[in-house]
Amino acid sequence: RNRLPHHRPVHGRVSAPKRLAVLEEVEPGWRDKFARVLGVCRTSYYRTSSKQATEDVKAVTALLAVHAEHPFYGVRRLALHLGWSQKKTRRIRTLAGVVIPTLSKKRRSSSAPAEIAAAPNALKQFAVFRNEARPGAGQSYRNMTNAGAWVQDFTHLRFRGEEHYLAVVLDLKTRQVVGWRLGTRHTSELTLAAVLDALSKHPSPAILHSGQGSEYLSYKHQELCQRMEITLSCSKRASPWQNGFMERWFGNFKLELGNLNRHGDLARFHEAVAMAVFYYNHERIHLSLKMSPTAYAARLKEQNQRSKSLERVLQETGA
């Protein structure tokens, strides 16, 4: 018969809640033995366990409600939304049986020849690599977000056997999608339309960054940026991590967009894309911002207005 080695009682040095918490981590077959060592009454323990089970049921219900509204939220976003610790969220998500699907990568179709030479990477000076010897391991974007830059890219969306292309422009500071266009051809006209959409609603950026696809290396892009005094910037060829924001954004976006063929016709497909962009901008919690991009942009605008008001008051008072 297995026996626990002789131990002096430890309950005088450990609070009752902590002793009960220790028992939660013990295998069920050993709990009675550990309860004796910890000086925990069996009745107290099982009463606490019953209470915990009731609380877990309520927590699972709350988590499933959030999951129904935001089906692709992981542990960190669920924790932010529910106001729980990540440890509790992970445990309750396991109890609820919630699993987040993943998306397999597909190769991009070929492009036409570029019209202009690729500009140097104007964002590189702001990049801080986690491992200088292995840039592909990732980089910190903290300094890059203050560069006054927009990043742009496009991806393909297959709907009922036909390829469609989504061009997106993202504000690095607010993480907002400031412009986008959907079309049936990945051309410079499509990507330029996305940039014009962004410029029609937002002040122009200092830097406009992209990859080296011909869709972005066009005379029209060059002329627009020269006229708007925007610095064109390009990632180094075969270096997708240099436009990591867009790579990651498209991965998450396409995953949350789901199976496009469930939409009945082209109009419904276009509506689904528009609603997904709206959801990302206005409702989805961004982990770096701890809120939606639109809410963060509104906060920045309010802070800027307060700073300007304070400067004006100081100037008027001669301070």
SEVO-555327 format. One record per residue (C-alpha): residue in three letters; residue number from 0; x negated, z, y. Coordinates in steps of 0.02 Angstrom, whole numbers. Last residue first. Layout:
<r rest="Ala" nr="NUM" u="X" w="Z" v="Y"/>
...
END
This chain:
<r rest="Ala" nr="318" u="-218" w="-995" v="4045"/>
<r rest="Gly" nr="317" u="-165" w="-1099" v="4195"/>
<r rest="Thr" nr="316" u="18" w="-1051" v="4173"/>
<r rest="Glu" nr="315" u="73" w="-1233" v="4161"/>
<r rest="Gln" nr="314" u="-71" w="-1278" v="4044"/>
<r rest="Leu" nr="313" u="-36" w="-1131" v="3929"/>
<r rest="Val" nr="312" u="149" w="-1175" v="3923"/>
<r rest="Arg" nr="311" u="109" w="-1357" v="3880"/>
<r rest="Glu" nr="310" u="-13" w="-1304" v="3743"/>
<r rest="Leu" nr="309" u="119" w="-1188" v="3669"/>
<r rest="Ser" nr="308" u="248" w="-1327" v="3668"/>
<r rest="Lys" nr="307" u="125" w="-1445" v="3584"/>
<r rest="Ser" nr="306" u="86" w="-1316" v="3449"/>
<r rest="Arg" nr="305" u="271" w="-1283" v="3421"/>
<r rest="Gln" nr="304" u="305" w="-1469" v="3402"/>
<r rest="Asn" nr="303" u="162" w="-1487" v="3278"/>
<r rest="Gln" nr="302" u="228" w="-1342" v="3174"/>
<r rest="Glu" nr="301" u="403" w="-1419" v="3172"/>
<r rest="Lys" nr="300" u="334" w="-1588" v="3118"/>
<r rest="Leu" nr="299" u="231" w="-1506" v="2980"/>
<r rest="Arg" nr="298" u="385" w="-1414" v="2916"/>
<r rest="Ala" nr="297" u="487" w="-1574" v="2916"/>
<r rest="Ala" nr="296" u="350" w="-1663" v="2818"/>
<r rest="Tyr" nr="295" u="349" w="-1521" v="2691"/>
<r rest="Ala" nr="294" u="538" w="-1531" v="2670"/>
<r rest="Thr" nr="293" u="524" w="-1719" v="2646"/>
<r rest="Pro" nr="292" u="384" w="-1700" v="2517"/>
<r rest="Ser" nr="291" u="488" w="-1574" v="2415"/>
<r rest="Met" nr="290" u="424" w="-1396" v="2401"/>
<r rest="Lys" nr="289" u="276" w="-1298" v="2331"/>
<r rest="Leu" nr="288" u="163" w="-1425" v="2420"/>
<r rest="Ser" nr="287" u="34" w="-1450" v="2283"/>
<r rest="Leu" nr="286" u="165" w="-1437" v="2146"/>
<r rest="His" nr="285" u="286" w="-1559" v="2226"/>
<r rest="Ile" nr="284" u="464" w="-1497" v="2198"/>
<r rest="Arg" nr="283" u="587" w="-1641" v="2173"/>
<r rest="Glu" nr="282" u="732" w="-1646" v="2295"/>
<r rest="His" nr="281" u="702" w="-1754" v="2448"/>
<r rest="Asn" nr="280" u="559" w="-1876" v="2418"/>
<r rest="Tyr" nr="279" u="562" w="-1883" v="2228"/>
<r rest="Tyr" nr="278" u="752" w="-1888" v="2219"/>
<r rest="Phe" nr="277" u="759" w="-2026" v="2350"/>
<r rest="Val" nr="276" u="632" w="-2130" v="2253"/>
<r rest="Ala" nr="275" u="733" w="-2104" v="2094"/>
<r rest="Met" nr="274" u="894" w="-2151" v="2185"/>
<r rest="Ala" nr="273" u="817" w="-2314" v="2246"/>
<r rest="Val" nr="272" u="754" w="-2356" v="2071"/>
<r rest="Ala" nr="271" u="925" w="-2320" v="1995"/>
<r rest="Glu" nr="270" u="1012" w="-2426" v="2127"/>
<r rest="His" nr="269" u="900" w="-2574" v="2087"/>
<r rest="Phe" nr="268" u="944" w="-2557" v="1902"/>
<r rest="Arg" nr="267" u="1130" w="-2539" v="1942"/>
<r rest="Ala" nr="266" u="1123" w="-2701" v="2043"/>
<r rest="Leu" nr="265" u="1029" w="-2788" v="1902"/>
<r rest="Asp" nr="264" u="1163" w="-2747" v="1774"/>
<r rest="Gly" nr="263" u="1225" w="-2616" v="1652"/>
<r rest="His" nr="262" u="1090" w="-2485" v="1666"/>
<r rest="Arg" nr="261" u="1034" w="-2413" v="1499"/>
<r rest="Asn" nr="260" u="897" w="-2544" v="1495"/>
<r rest="Leu" nr="259" u="796" w="-2443" v="1620"/>
<r rest="Asn" nr="258" u="747" w="-2309" v="1494"/>
<r rest="Gly" nr="257" u="681" w="-2163" v="1595"/>
<r rest="Leu" nr="256" u="652" w="-2155" v="1784"/>
<r rest="Glu" nr="255" u="570" w="-1985" v="1758"/>
<r rest="Leu" nr="254" u="430" w="-2062" v="1654"/>
<r rest="Lys" nr="253" u="413" w="-2208" v="1773"/>
<r rest="Phe" nr="252" u="393" w="-2090" v="1921"/>
<r rest="Asn" nr="251" u="270" w="-1973" v="1836"/>
<r rest="Gly" nr="250" u="150" w="-2113" v="1788"/>
<r rest="Phe" nr="249" u="178" w="-2203" v="1953"/>
<r rest="Trp" nr="248" u="128" w="-2050" v="2051"/>
<r rest="Arg" nr="247" u="-26" w="-2016" v="1945"/>
<r rest="Glu" nr="246" u="-99" w="-2188" v="1973"/>
<r rest="Met" nr="245" u="-44" w="-2184" v="2156"/>
<r rest="Phe" nr="244" u="-134" w="-2022" v="2195"/>
<r rest="Gly" nr="243" u="-285" w="-2070" v="2090"/>
<r rest="Asn" nr="242" u="-334" w="-2217" v="2197"/>
<r rest="Gln" nr="241" u="-520" w="-2188" v="2174"/>
<r rest="Trp" nr="240" u="-480" w="-2132" v="1996"/>
<r rest="Pro" nr="239" u="-438" w="-2314" v="1955"/>
<r rest="Ser" nr="238" u="-622" w="-2366" v="1966"/>
<r rest="Ala" nr="237" u="-630" w="-2539" v="1886"/>
<r rest="Arg" nr="236" u="-664" w="-2618" v="2056"/>
<r rest="Lys" nr="235" u="-710" w="-2493" v="2193"/>
<r rest="Ser" nr="234" u="-559" w="-2433" v="2287"/>
<r rest="Cys" nr="233" u="-512" w="-2523" v="2446"/>
<r rest="Ser" nr="232" u="-490" w="-2473" v="2629"/>
<r rest="Leu" nr="231" u="-415" w="-2565" v="2778"/>
<r rest="Thr" nr="230" u="-432" w="-2471" v="2942"/>
<r rest="Ile" nr="229" u="-275" w="-2482" v="3048"/>
<r rest="Glu" nr="228" u="-284" w="-2543" v="3228"/>
<r rest="Met" nr="227" u="-104" w="-2608" v="3220"/>
<r rest="Arg" nr="226" u="-155" w="-2789" v="3257"/>
<r rest="Gln" nr="225" u="-308" w="-2777" v="3145"/>
<r rest="Cys" nr="224" u="-203" w="-2699" v="3007"/>
<r rest="Leu" nr="223" u="-72" w="-2837" v="3017"/>
<r rest="Glu" nr="222" u="-203" w="-2976" v="3018"/>
<r rest="Gln" nr="221" u="-293" w="-2907" v="2865"/>
<r rest="His" nr="220" u="-132" w="-2883" v="2768"/>
<r rest="Lys" nr="219" u="-77" w="-3060" v="2809"/>
<r rest="Tyr" nr="218" u="-248" w="-3132" v="2766"/>
<r rest="Ser" nr="217" u="-233" w="-3060" v="2591"/>
<r rest="Leu" nr="216" u="-330" w="-2934" v="2488"/>
<r rest="Tyr" nr="215" u="-180" w="-2824" v="2446"/>
<r rest="Glu" nr="214" u="-89" w="-2929" v="2316"/>
<r rest="Ser" nr="213" u="-259" w="-3000" v="2269"/>
<r rest="Gly" nr="212" u="-292" w="-2835" v="2181"/>
<r rest="Gln" nr="211" u="-440" w="-2733" v="2244"/>
<r rest="Gly" nr="210" u="-353" w="-2564" v="2246"/>
<r rest="Ser" nr="209" u="-269" w="-2492" v="2398"/>
<r rest="His" nr="208" u="-298" w="-2387" v="2555"/>
<r rest="Leu" nr="207" u="-222" w="-2401" v="2729"/>
<r rest="Ile" nr="206" u="-318" w="-2289" v="2850"/>
<r rest="Ala" nr="205" u="-275" w="-2221" v="3023"/>
<r rest="Pro" nr="204" u="-90" w="-2223" v="2984"/>
<r rest="Ser" nr="203" u="49" w="-2308" v="3085"/>
<r rest="Pro" nr="202" u="192" w="-2199" v="3147"/>
<r rest="His" nr="201" u="340" w="-2197" v="3026"/>
<r rest="Lys" nr="200" u="505" w="-2289" v="2996"/>
<r rest="Ser" nr="199" u="468" w="-2473" v="3029"/>
<r rest="Leu" nr="198" u="287" w="-2448" v="2977"/>
<r rest="Ala" nr="197" u="340" w="-2396" v="2802"/>
<r rest="Asp" nr="196" u="453" w="-2547" v="2776"/>
<r rest="Leu" nr="195" u="315" w="-2658" v="2845"/>
<r rest="Val" nr="194" u="197" w="-2586" v="2713"/>
<r rest="Ala" nr="193" u="323" w="-2618" v="2573"/>
<r rest="Ala" nr="192" u="351" w="-2796" v="2637"/>
<r rest="Leu" nr="191" u="163" w="-2823" v="2633"/>
<r rest="Thr" nr="190" u="160" w="-2774" v="2449"/>
<r rest="Leu" nr="189" u="295" w="-2900" v="2406"/>
<r rest="Glu" nr="188" u="223" w="-3041" v="2512"/>
<r rest="Ser" nr="187" u="51" w="-3010" v="2436"/>
<r rest="Thr" nr="186" u="125" w="-3054" v="2268"/>
<r rest="His" nr="185" u="183" w="-2961" v="2113"/>
<r rest="Arg" nr="184" u="337" w="-3066" v="2077"/>
<r rest="Thr" nr="183" u="515" w="-3011" v="2030"/>
<r rest="Gly" nr="182" u="536" w="-2890" v="2175"/>
<r rest="Leu" nr="181" u="559" w="-2708" v="2226"/>
<r rest="Arg" nr="180" u="497" w="-2641" v="2392"/>
<r rest="Trp" nr="179" u="433" w="-2473" v="2451"/>
<r rest="Gly" nr="178" u="390" w="-2374" v="2607"/>
<r rest="Val" nr="177" u="355" w="-2195" v="2663"/>
<r rest="Val" nr="176" u="352" w="-2121" v="2488"/>
<r rest="Gln" nr="175" u="310" w="-1946" v="2545"/>
<r rest="Arg" nr="174" u="154" w="-1853" v="2484"/>
<r rest="Thr" nr="173" u="152" w="-1765" v="2655"/>
<r rest="Lys" nr="172" u="-31" w="-1790" v="2694"/>
<r rest="Leu" nr="171" u="-71" w="-1936" v="2578"/>
<r rest="Asp" nr="170" u="77" w="-2040" v="2639"/>
<r rest="Leu" nr="169" u="126" w="-2155" v="2496"/>
<r rest="Val" nr="168" u="163" w="-2342" v="2503"/>
<r rest="Val" nr="167" u="249" w="-2416" v="2349"/>
<r rest="Ala" nr="166" u="266" w="-2590" v="2273"/>
<r rest="Leu" nr="165" u="386" w="-2600" v="2125"/>
<r rest="Tyr" nr="164" u="375" w="-2755" v="2016"/>
<r rest="His" nr="163" u="507" w="-2827" v="1900"/>
<r rest="Glu" nr="162" u="473" w="-2902" v="1729"/>
<r rest="Glu" nr="161" u="616" w="-2974" v="1626"/>
<r rest="Gly" nr="160" u="669" w="-2929" v="1449"/>
<r rest="Arg" nr="159" u="819" w="-2823" v="1497"/>
<r rest="Phe" nr="158" u="725" w="-2729" v="1633"/>
<r rest="Arg" nr="157" u="536" w="-2706" v="1627"/>
<r rest="Leu" nr="156" u="463" w="-2613" v="1775"/>
<r rest="His" nr="155" u="289" w="-2664" v="1834"/>
<r rest="Thr" nr="154" u="182" w="-2562" v="1951"/>
<r rest="Phe" nr="153" u="122" w="-2576" v="2130"/>
<r rest="Asp" nr="152" u="-7" w="-2489" v="2239"/>
<r rest="Gln" nr="151" u="-24" w="-2411" v="2410"/>
<r rest="Val" nr="150" u="-112" w="-2265" v="2493"/>
<r rest="Trp" nr="149" u="-78" w="-2205" v="2669"/>
<r rest="Ala" nr="148" u="-210" w="-2112" v="2765"/>
<r rest="Gly" nr="147" u="-223" w="-1988" v="2909"/>
<r rest="Ala" nr="146" u="-384" w="-1919" v="2834"/>
<r rest="Asn" nr="145" u="-313" w="-1743" v="2811"/>
<r rest="Thr" nr="144" u="-256" w="-1775" v="2632"/>
<r rest="Met" nr="143" u="-432" w="-1830" v="2586"/>
<r rest="Asn" nr="142" u="-504" w="-1657" v="2617"/>
<r rest="Arg" nr="141" u="-393" w="-1580" v="2483"/>
<r rest="Tyr" nr="140" u="-405" w="-1727" v="2362"/>
<r rest="Ser" nr="139" u="-519" w="-1642" v="2236"/>
<r rest="Gln" nr="138" u="-590" w="-1763" v="2110"/>
<r rest="Gly" nr="137" u="-569" w="-1819" v="1932"/>
<r rest="Ala" nr="136" u="-665" w="-1831" v="1769"/>
<r rest="Gly" nr="135" u="-688" w="-2017" v="1803"/>
<r rest="Pro" nr="134" u="-823" w="-1973" v="1929"/>
<r rest="Arg" nr="133" u="-937" w="-1913" v="1786"/>
<r rest="Ala" nr="132" u="-1109" w="-1868" v="1854"/>
<r rest="Glu" nr="131" u="-1035" w="-1799" v="2016"/>
<r rest="Asn" nr="130" u="-920" w="-1682" v="1917"/>
<r rest="Arg" nr="129" u="-771" w="-1608" v="2010"/>
<r rest="Phe" nr="128" u="-790" w="-1746" v="2138"/>
<r rest="Val" nr="127" u="-759" w="-1706" v="2321"/>
<r rest="Ala" nr="126" u="-686" w="-1858" v="2409"/>
<r rest="Phe" nr="125" u="-676" w="-1866" v="2600"/>
<r rest="Gln" nr="124" u="-817" w="-1991" v="2623"/>
<r rest="Lys" nr="123" u="-740" w="-2099" v="2486"/>
<r rest="Leu" nr="122" u="-581" w="-2123" v="2587"/>
<r rest="Ala" nr="121" u="-647" w="-2272" v="2686"/>
<r rest="Asn" nr="120" u="-683" w="-2366" v="2524"/>
<r rest="Pro" nr="119" u="-765" w="-2526" v="2583"/>
<r rest="Ala" nr="118" u="-655" w="-2677" v="2620"/>
<r rest="Ala" nr="117" u="-627" w="-2806" v="2483"/>
<r rest="Ala" nr="116" u="-665" w="-2985" v="2534"/>
<r rest="Ile" nr="115" u="-519" w="-3093" v="2587"/>
<r rest="Glu" nr="114" u="-402" w="-3216" v="2502"/>
<r rest="Ala" nr="113" u="-405" w="-3136" v="2328"/>
<r rest="Pro" nr="112" u="-379" w="-3245" v="2174"/>
<r rest="Ala" nr="111" u="-210" w="-3228" v="2086"/>
<r rest="Ser" nr="110" u="-171" w="-3076" v="1980"/>
<r rest="Ser" nr="109" u="-164" w="-3036" v="1794"/>
<r rest="Ser" nr="108" u="-30" w="-2927" v="1716"/>
<r rest="Arg" nr="107" u="-53" w="-2739" v="1704"/>
<r rest="Arg" nr="106" u="-84" w="-2657" v="1536"/>
<r rest="Lys" nr="105" u="37" w="-2528" v="1474"/>
<r rest="Lys" nr="104" u="19" w="-2339" v="1464"/>
<r rest="Ser" nr="103" u="127" w="-2233" v="1350"/>
<r rest="Leu" nr="102" u="243" w="-2109" v="1434"/>
<r rest="Thr" nr="101" u="267" w="-1928" v="1380"/>
<r rest="Pro" nr="100" u="424" w="-1831" v="1339"/>
<r rest="Ile" nr="99" u="454" w="-1651" v="1402"/>
<r rest="Val" nr="98" u="513" w="-1531" v="1266"/>
<r rest="Val" nr="97" u="642" w="-1393" v="1292"/>
<r rest="Gly" nr="96" u="674" w="-1288" v="1137"/>
<r rest="Ala" nr="95" u="762" w="-1151" v="1237"/>
<r rest="Leu" nr="94" u="652" w="-1016" v="1159"/>
<r rest="Thr" nr="93" u="498" w="-1120" v="1204"/>
<r rest="Arg" nr="92" u="561" w="-1139" v="1383"/>
<r rest="Ile" nr="91" u="589" w="-951" v="1389"/>
<r rest="Arg" nr="90" u="409" w="-916" v="1337"/>
<r rest="Arg" nr="89" u="334" w="-1045" v="1457"/>
<r rest="Thr" nr="88" u="440" w="-980" v="1601"/>
<r rest="Lys" nr="87" u="390" w="-800" v="1566"/>
<r rest="Lys" nr="86" u="204" w="-844" v="1568"/>
<r rest="Gln" nr="85" u="225" w="-957" v="1721"/>
<r rest="Ser" nr="84" u="298" w="-811" v="1818"/>
<r rest="Trp" nr="83" u="477" w="-831" v="1875"/>
<r rest="Gly" nr="82" u="554" w="-886" v="2041"/>
<r rest="Leu" nr="81" u="671" w="-1008" v="1954"/>
<r rest="His" nr="80" u="618" w="-1164" v="2050"/>
<r rest="Leu" nr="79" u="434" w="-1117" v="2059"/>
<r rest="Ala" nr="78" u="429" w="-1070" v="1874"/>
<r rest="Leu" nr="77" u="518" w="-1232" v="1826"/>
<r rest="Arg" nr="76" u="391" w="-1330" v="1928"/>
<r rest="Arg" nr="75" u="245" w="-1243" v="1841"/>
<r rest="Val" nr="74" u="317" w="-1255" v="1666"/>
<r rest="Gly" nr="73" u="358" w="-1441" v="1674"/>
<r rest="Tyr" nr="72" u="504" w="-1521" v="1765"/>
<r rest="Phe" nr="71" u="554" w="-1685" v="1685"/>
<r rest="Pro" nr="70" u="739" w="-1649" v="1657"/>
<r rest="His" nr="69" u="772" w="-1591" v="1836"/>
<r rest="Glu" nr="68" u="961" w="-1561" v="1845"/>
<r rest="Ala" nr="67" u="984" w="-1527" v="1659"/>
<r rest="His" nr="66" u="819" w="-1432" v="1655"/>
<r rest="Val" nr="65" u="881" w="-1318" v="1795"/>
<r rest="Ala" nr="64" u="1037" w="-1275" v="1695"/>
<r rest="Leu" nr="63" u="933" w="-1256" v="1536"/>
<r rest="Leu" nr="62" u="822" w="-1130" v="1625"/>
<r rest="Ala" nr="61" u="969" w="-1024" v="1682"/>
<r rest="Thr" nr="60" u="1047" w="-1024" v="1508"/>
<r rest="Val" nr="59" u="879" w="-979" v="1430"/>
<r rest="Ala" nr="58" u="861" w="-835" v="1554"/>
<r rest="Lys" nr="57" u="1034" w="-768" v="1513"/>
<r rest="Val" nr="56" u="997" w="-774" v="1327"/>
<r rest="Asp" nr="55" u="827" w="-693" v="1358"/>
<r rest="Glu" nr="54" u="910" w="-550" v="1452"/>
<r rest="Thr" nr="53" u="1022" w="-515" v="1302"/>
<r rest="Ala" nr="52" u="872" w="-522" v="1184"/>
<r rest="Gln" nr="51" u="776" w="-403" v="1297"/>
<r rest="Lys" nr="50" u="920" w="-278" v="1291"/>
<r rest="Ser" nr="49" u="922" w="-287" v="1101"/>
<r rest="Ser" nr="48" u="734" w="-263" v="1097"/>
<r rest="Thr" nr="47" u="748" w="-112" v="1212"/>
<r rest="Arg" nr="46" u="878" w="-33" v="1096"/>
<r rest="Tyr" nr="45" u="764" w="-76" v="950"/>
<r rest="Tyr" nr="44" u="618" w="13" v="1033"/>
<r rest="Ser" nr="43" u="714" w="165" v="1089"/>
<r rest="Thr" nr="42" u="790" w="189" v="917"/>
<r rest="Arg" nr="41" u="619" w="168" v="837"/>
<r rest="Cys" nr="40" u="545" w="304" v="949"/>
<r rest="Val" nr="39" u="379" w="251" v="1025"/>
<r rest="Gly" nr="38" u="229" w="364" v="999"/>
<r rest="Leu" nr="37" u="104" w="222" v="1007"/>
<r rest="Val" nr="36" u="39" w="257" v="832"/>
<r rest="Arg" nr="35" u="216" w="278" v="764"/>
<r rest="Ala" nr="34" u="273" w="116" v="850"/>
<r rest="Phe" nr="33" u="122" w="27" v="775"/>
<r rest="Lys" nr="32" u="184" w="68" v="601"/>
<r rest="Asp" nr="31" u="363" w="16" v="640"/>
<r rest="Arg" nr="30" u="302" w="-146" v="722"/>
<r rest="Trp" nr="29" u="193" w="-205" v="579"/>
<r rest="Gly" nr="28" u="315" w="-320" v="490"/>
<r rest="Pro" nr="27" u="378" w="-394" v="655"/>
<r rest="Glu" nr="26" u="204" w="-454" v="708"/>
<r rest="Val" nr="25" u="149" w="-362" v="866"/>
<r rest="Glu" nr="24" u="160" w="-439" v="1041"/>
<r rest="Glu" nr="23" u="328" w="-358" v="1084"/>
<r rest="Leu" nr="22" u="255" w="-192" v="1026"/>
<r rest="Val" nr="21" u="129" w="-198" v="1168"/>
<r rest="Ala" nr="20" u="269" w="-221" v="1294"/>
<r rest="Leu" nr="19" u="355" w="-65" v="1227"/>
<r rest="Arg" nr="18" u="194" w="32" v="1252"/>
<r rest="Lys" nr="17" u="178" w="-38" v="1429"/>
<r rest="Pro" nr="16" u="355" w="14" v="1471"/>
<r rest="Ala" nr="15" u="321" w="191" v="1403"/>
<r rest="Ser" nr="14" u="165" w="220" v="1507"/>
<r rest="Val" nr="13" u="-4" w="233" v="1420"/>
<r rest="Arg" nr="12" u="-120" w="386" v="1418"/>
<r rest="Gly" nr="11" u="-8" w="512" v="1332"/>
<r rest="His" nr="10" u="56" w="377" v="1216"/>
<r rest="Val" nr="9" u="-114" w="356" v="1135"/>
<r rest="Pro" nr="8" u="-84" w="460" v="979"/>
<r rest="Arg" nr="7" u="-248" w="494" v="885"/>
<r rest="His" nr="6" u="-282" w="360" v="759"/>
<r rest="His" nr="5" u="-294" w="365" v="569"/>
<r rest="Pro" nr="4" u="-314" w="191" v="495"/>
<r rest="Leu" nr="3" u="-151" w="97" v="468"/>
<r rest="Arg" nr="2" u="-96" w="94" v="289"/>
<r rest="Asn" nr="1" u="-70" w="-50" v="170"/>
<r rest="Arg" nr="0" u="0" w="0" v="0"/>
END
